[in-house]
Amino acid sequence: MEKKDPDLCKVENTLHILIGKWKPLIIMHLMFGGTKRFSDLQRALAGITTKTLTTQLRELEEQEIILRVVYPVVPPRVEYSITEYGMTLQPVLHLMHEWGNAHLERQLNKEQSTFNNNQ
């Protein structure tokens, strides 16, 4: 039986938290935008379905990345916020943001170069 590389296991563990198109965006909205209601998040994440947002929020809550608070009022009010533990993802998300910017710039330069060569 082949042993897993411990460093790869750590990356896999991190990906388990962040996997999915929406989780990093949900985390960033709560991290930098403060406490939000479900409808606020749904508006901010154009294109996300109600089911997907519900699932992603539930998973992040189970992983203690976010906190869900239900207020005993009618109609029900539920708010989501980032936990202290969730804030530890800030450097990871910052690096993802920086890499994404560099990648986008690279792609744009590549497209511009192709365009210029075809003229």
C-alpha positions in Angstrom: 0.0 0.0 0.0 1.4 3.4 -1.0 1.8 6.0 1.7 0.4 9.4 1.1 2.7 12.4 1.2 1.9 14.3 4.4 2.3 17.7 2.6 -0.2 16.6 0.0 -2.6 15.5 2.7 -2.4 19.0 4.1 -3.3 20.6 0.8 -6.1 18.1 0.3 -7.4 19.0 3.8 -7.4 22.7 2.8 -9.1 22.0 -0.4 -11.8 20.1 1.4 -12.7 23.4 3.1 -12.4 25.6 0.0 -13.6 23.2 -2.7 -16.5 24.5 -4.8 -17.0 27.6 -6.9 -18.8 29.5 -4.2 -17.1 28.7 -0.8 -14.2 31.1 -1.2 -16.5 33.8 -2.4 -18.9 33.3 0.5 -16.0 33.4 3.0 -14.6 36.6 1.4 -18.0 38.3 1.5 -18.3 37.5 5.2 -14.7 38.2 6.0 -14.6 41.7 4.3 -18.3 42.6 4.3 -19.2 41.6 7.8 -22.4 39.9 9.0 -24.9 39.1 6.2 -28.3 37.6 5.9 -29.0 34.8 3.4 -30.6 37.2 0.9 -27.6 39.6 1.1 -25.3 36.7 0.2 -27.6 35.5 -2.6 -27.7 39.0 -4.1 -23.9 39.4 -3.8 -23.2 36.0 -5.4 -25.0 36.5 -8.8 -25.9 33.1 -10.3 -25.8 31.0 -7.1 -29.0 28.9 -6.6 -30.8 28.8 -3.3 -30.0 25.1 -2.9 -26.3 25.6 -3.5 -26.0 28.6 -1.2 -27.8 26.7 1.6 -25.6 23.6 1.1 -22.4 25.7 1.0 -23.4 27.7 4.1 -24.3 24.5 6.0 -20.9 22.9 5.2 -19.0 26.0 6.2 -20.9 26.1 9.4 -20.1 22.5 10.1 -16.5 23.2 9.5 -16.7 26.1 12.0 -15.6 28.6 9.3 -18.8 30.6 9.7 -21.3 31.2 12.4 -25.1 31.0 11.8 -27.3 32.9 14.3 -31.0 32.4 14.3 -33.0 35.2 16.0 -36.3 34.2 17.7 -38.4 36.7 15.8 -41.3 36.5 13.3 -40.5 36.4 10.5 -37.4 34.4 11.2 -34.1 36.2 10.9 -30.8 34.4 10.3 -27.4 36.0 10.0 -24.1 34.6 9.0 -20.7 35.8 10.0 -17.1 34.7 9.8 -15.6 33.0 12.9 -12.2 33.6 14.4 -11.1 30.3 12.9 -12.5 31.3 9.5 -10.4 34.5 9.7 -7.3 32.2 9.6 -8.1 31.6 5.9 -7.4 35.3 5.1 -3.8 34.7 4.0 -4.9 31.8 1.8 -7.6 33.8 0.2 -5.2 36.8 -0.2 -2.7 34.5 -2.1 -5.5 33.2 -4.2 -6.6 36.7 -5.1 -3.0 37.8 -5.9 -2.4 34.7 -8.1 -5.8 35.2 -9.8 -4.8 38.8 -10.7 -1.4 37.7 -12.0 -3.1 34.9 -14.0 -5.7 37.3 -15.5 -3.0 39.8 -16.5 -1.0 37.0 -18.1 -4.1 35.8 -20.1 -4.9 39.4 -21.2 -1.2 39.9 -22.3 -1.3 36.6 -24.2 -4.6 37.6 -25.9 -3.2 41.0 -26.8 -0.1 39.5 -28.2 -2.1 37.1 -30.3 -4.3 40.0 -31.5 -1.2 42.1 -32.4 0.4 39.2 -34.3 -2.7 38.6 -36.4 -2.8 42.2 -37.6 
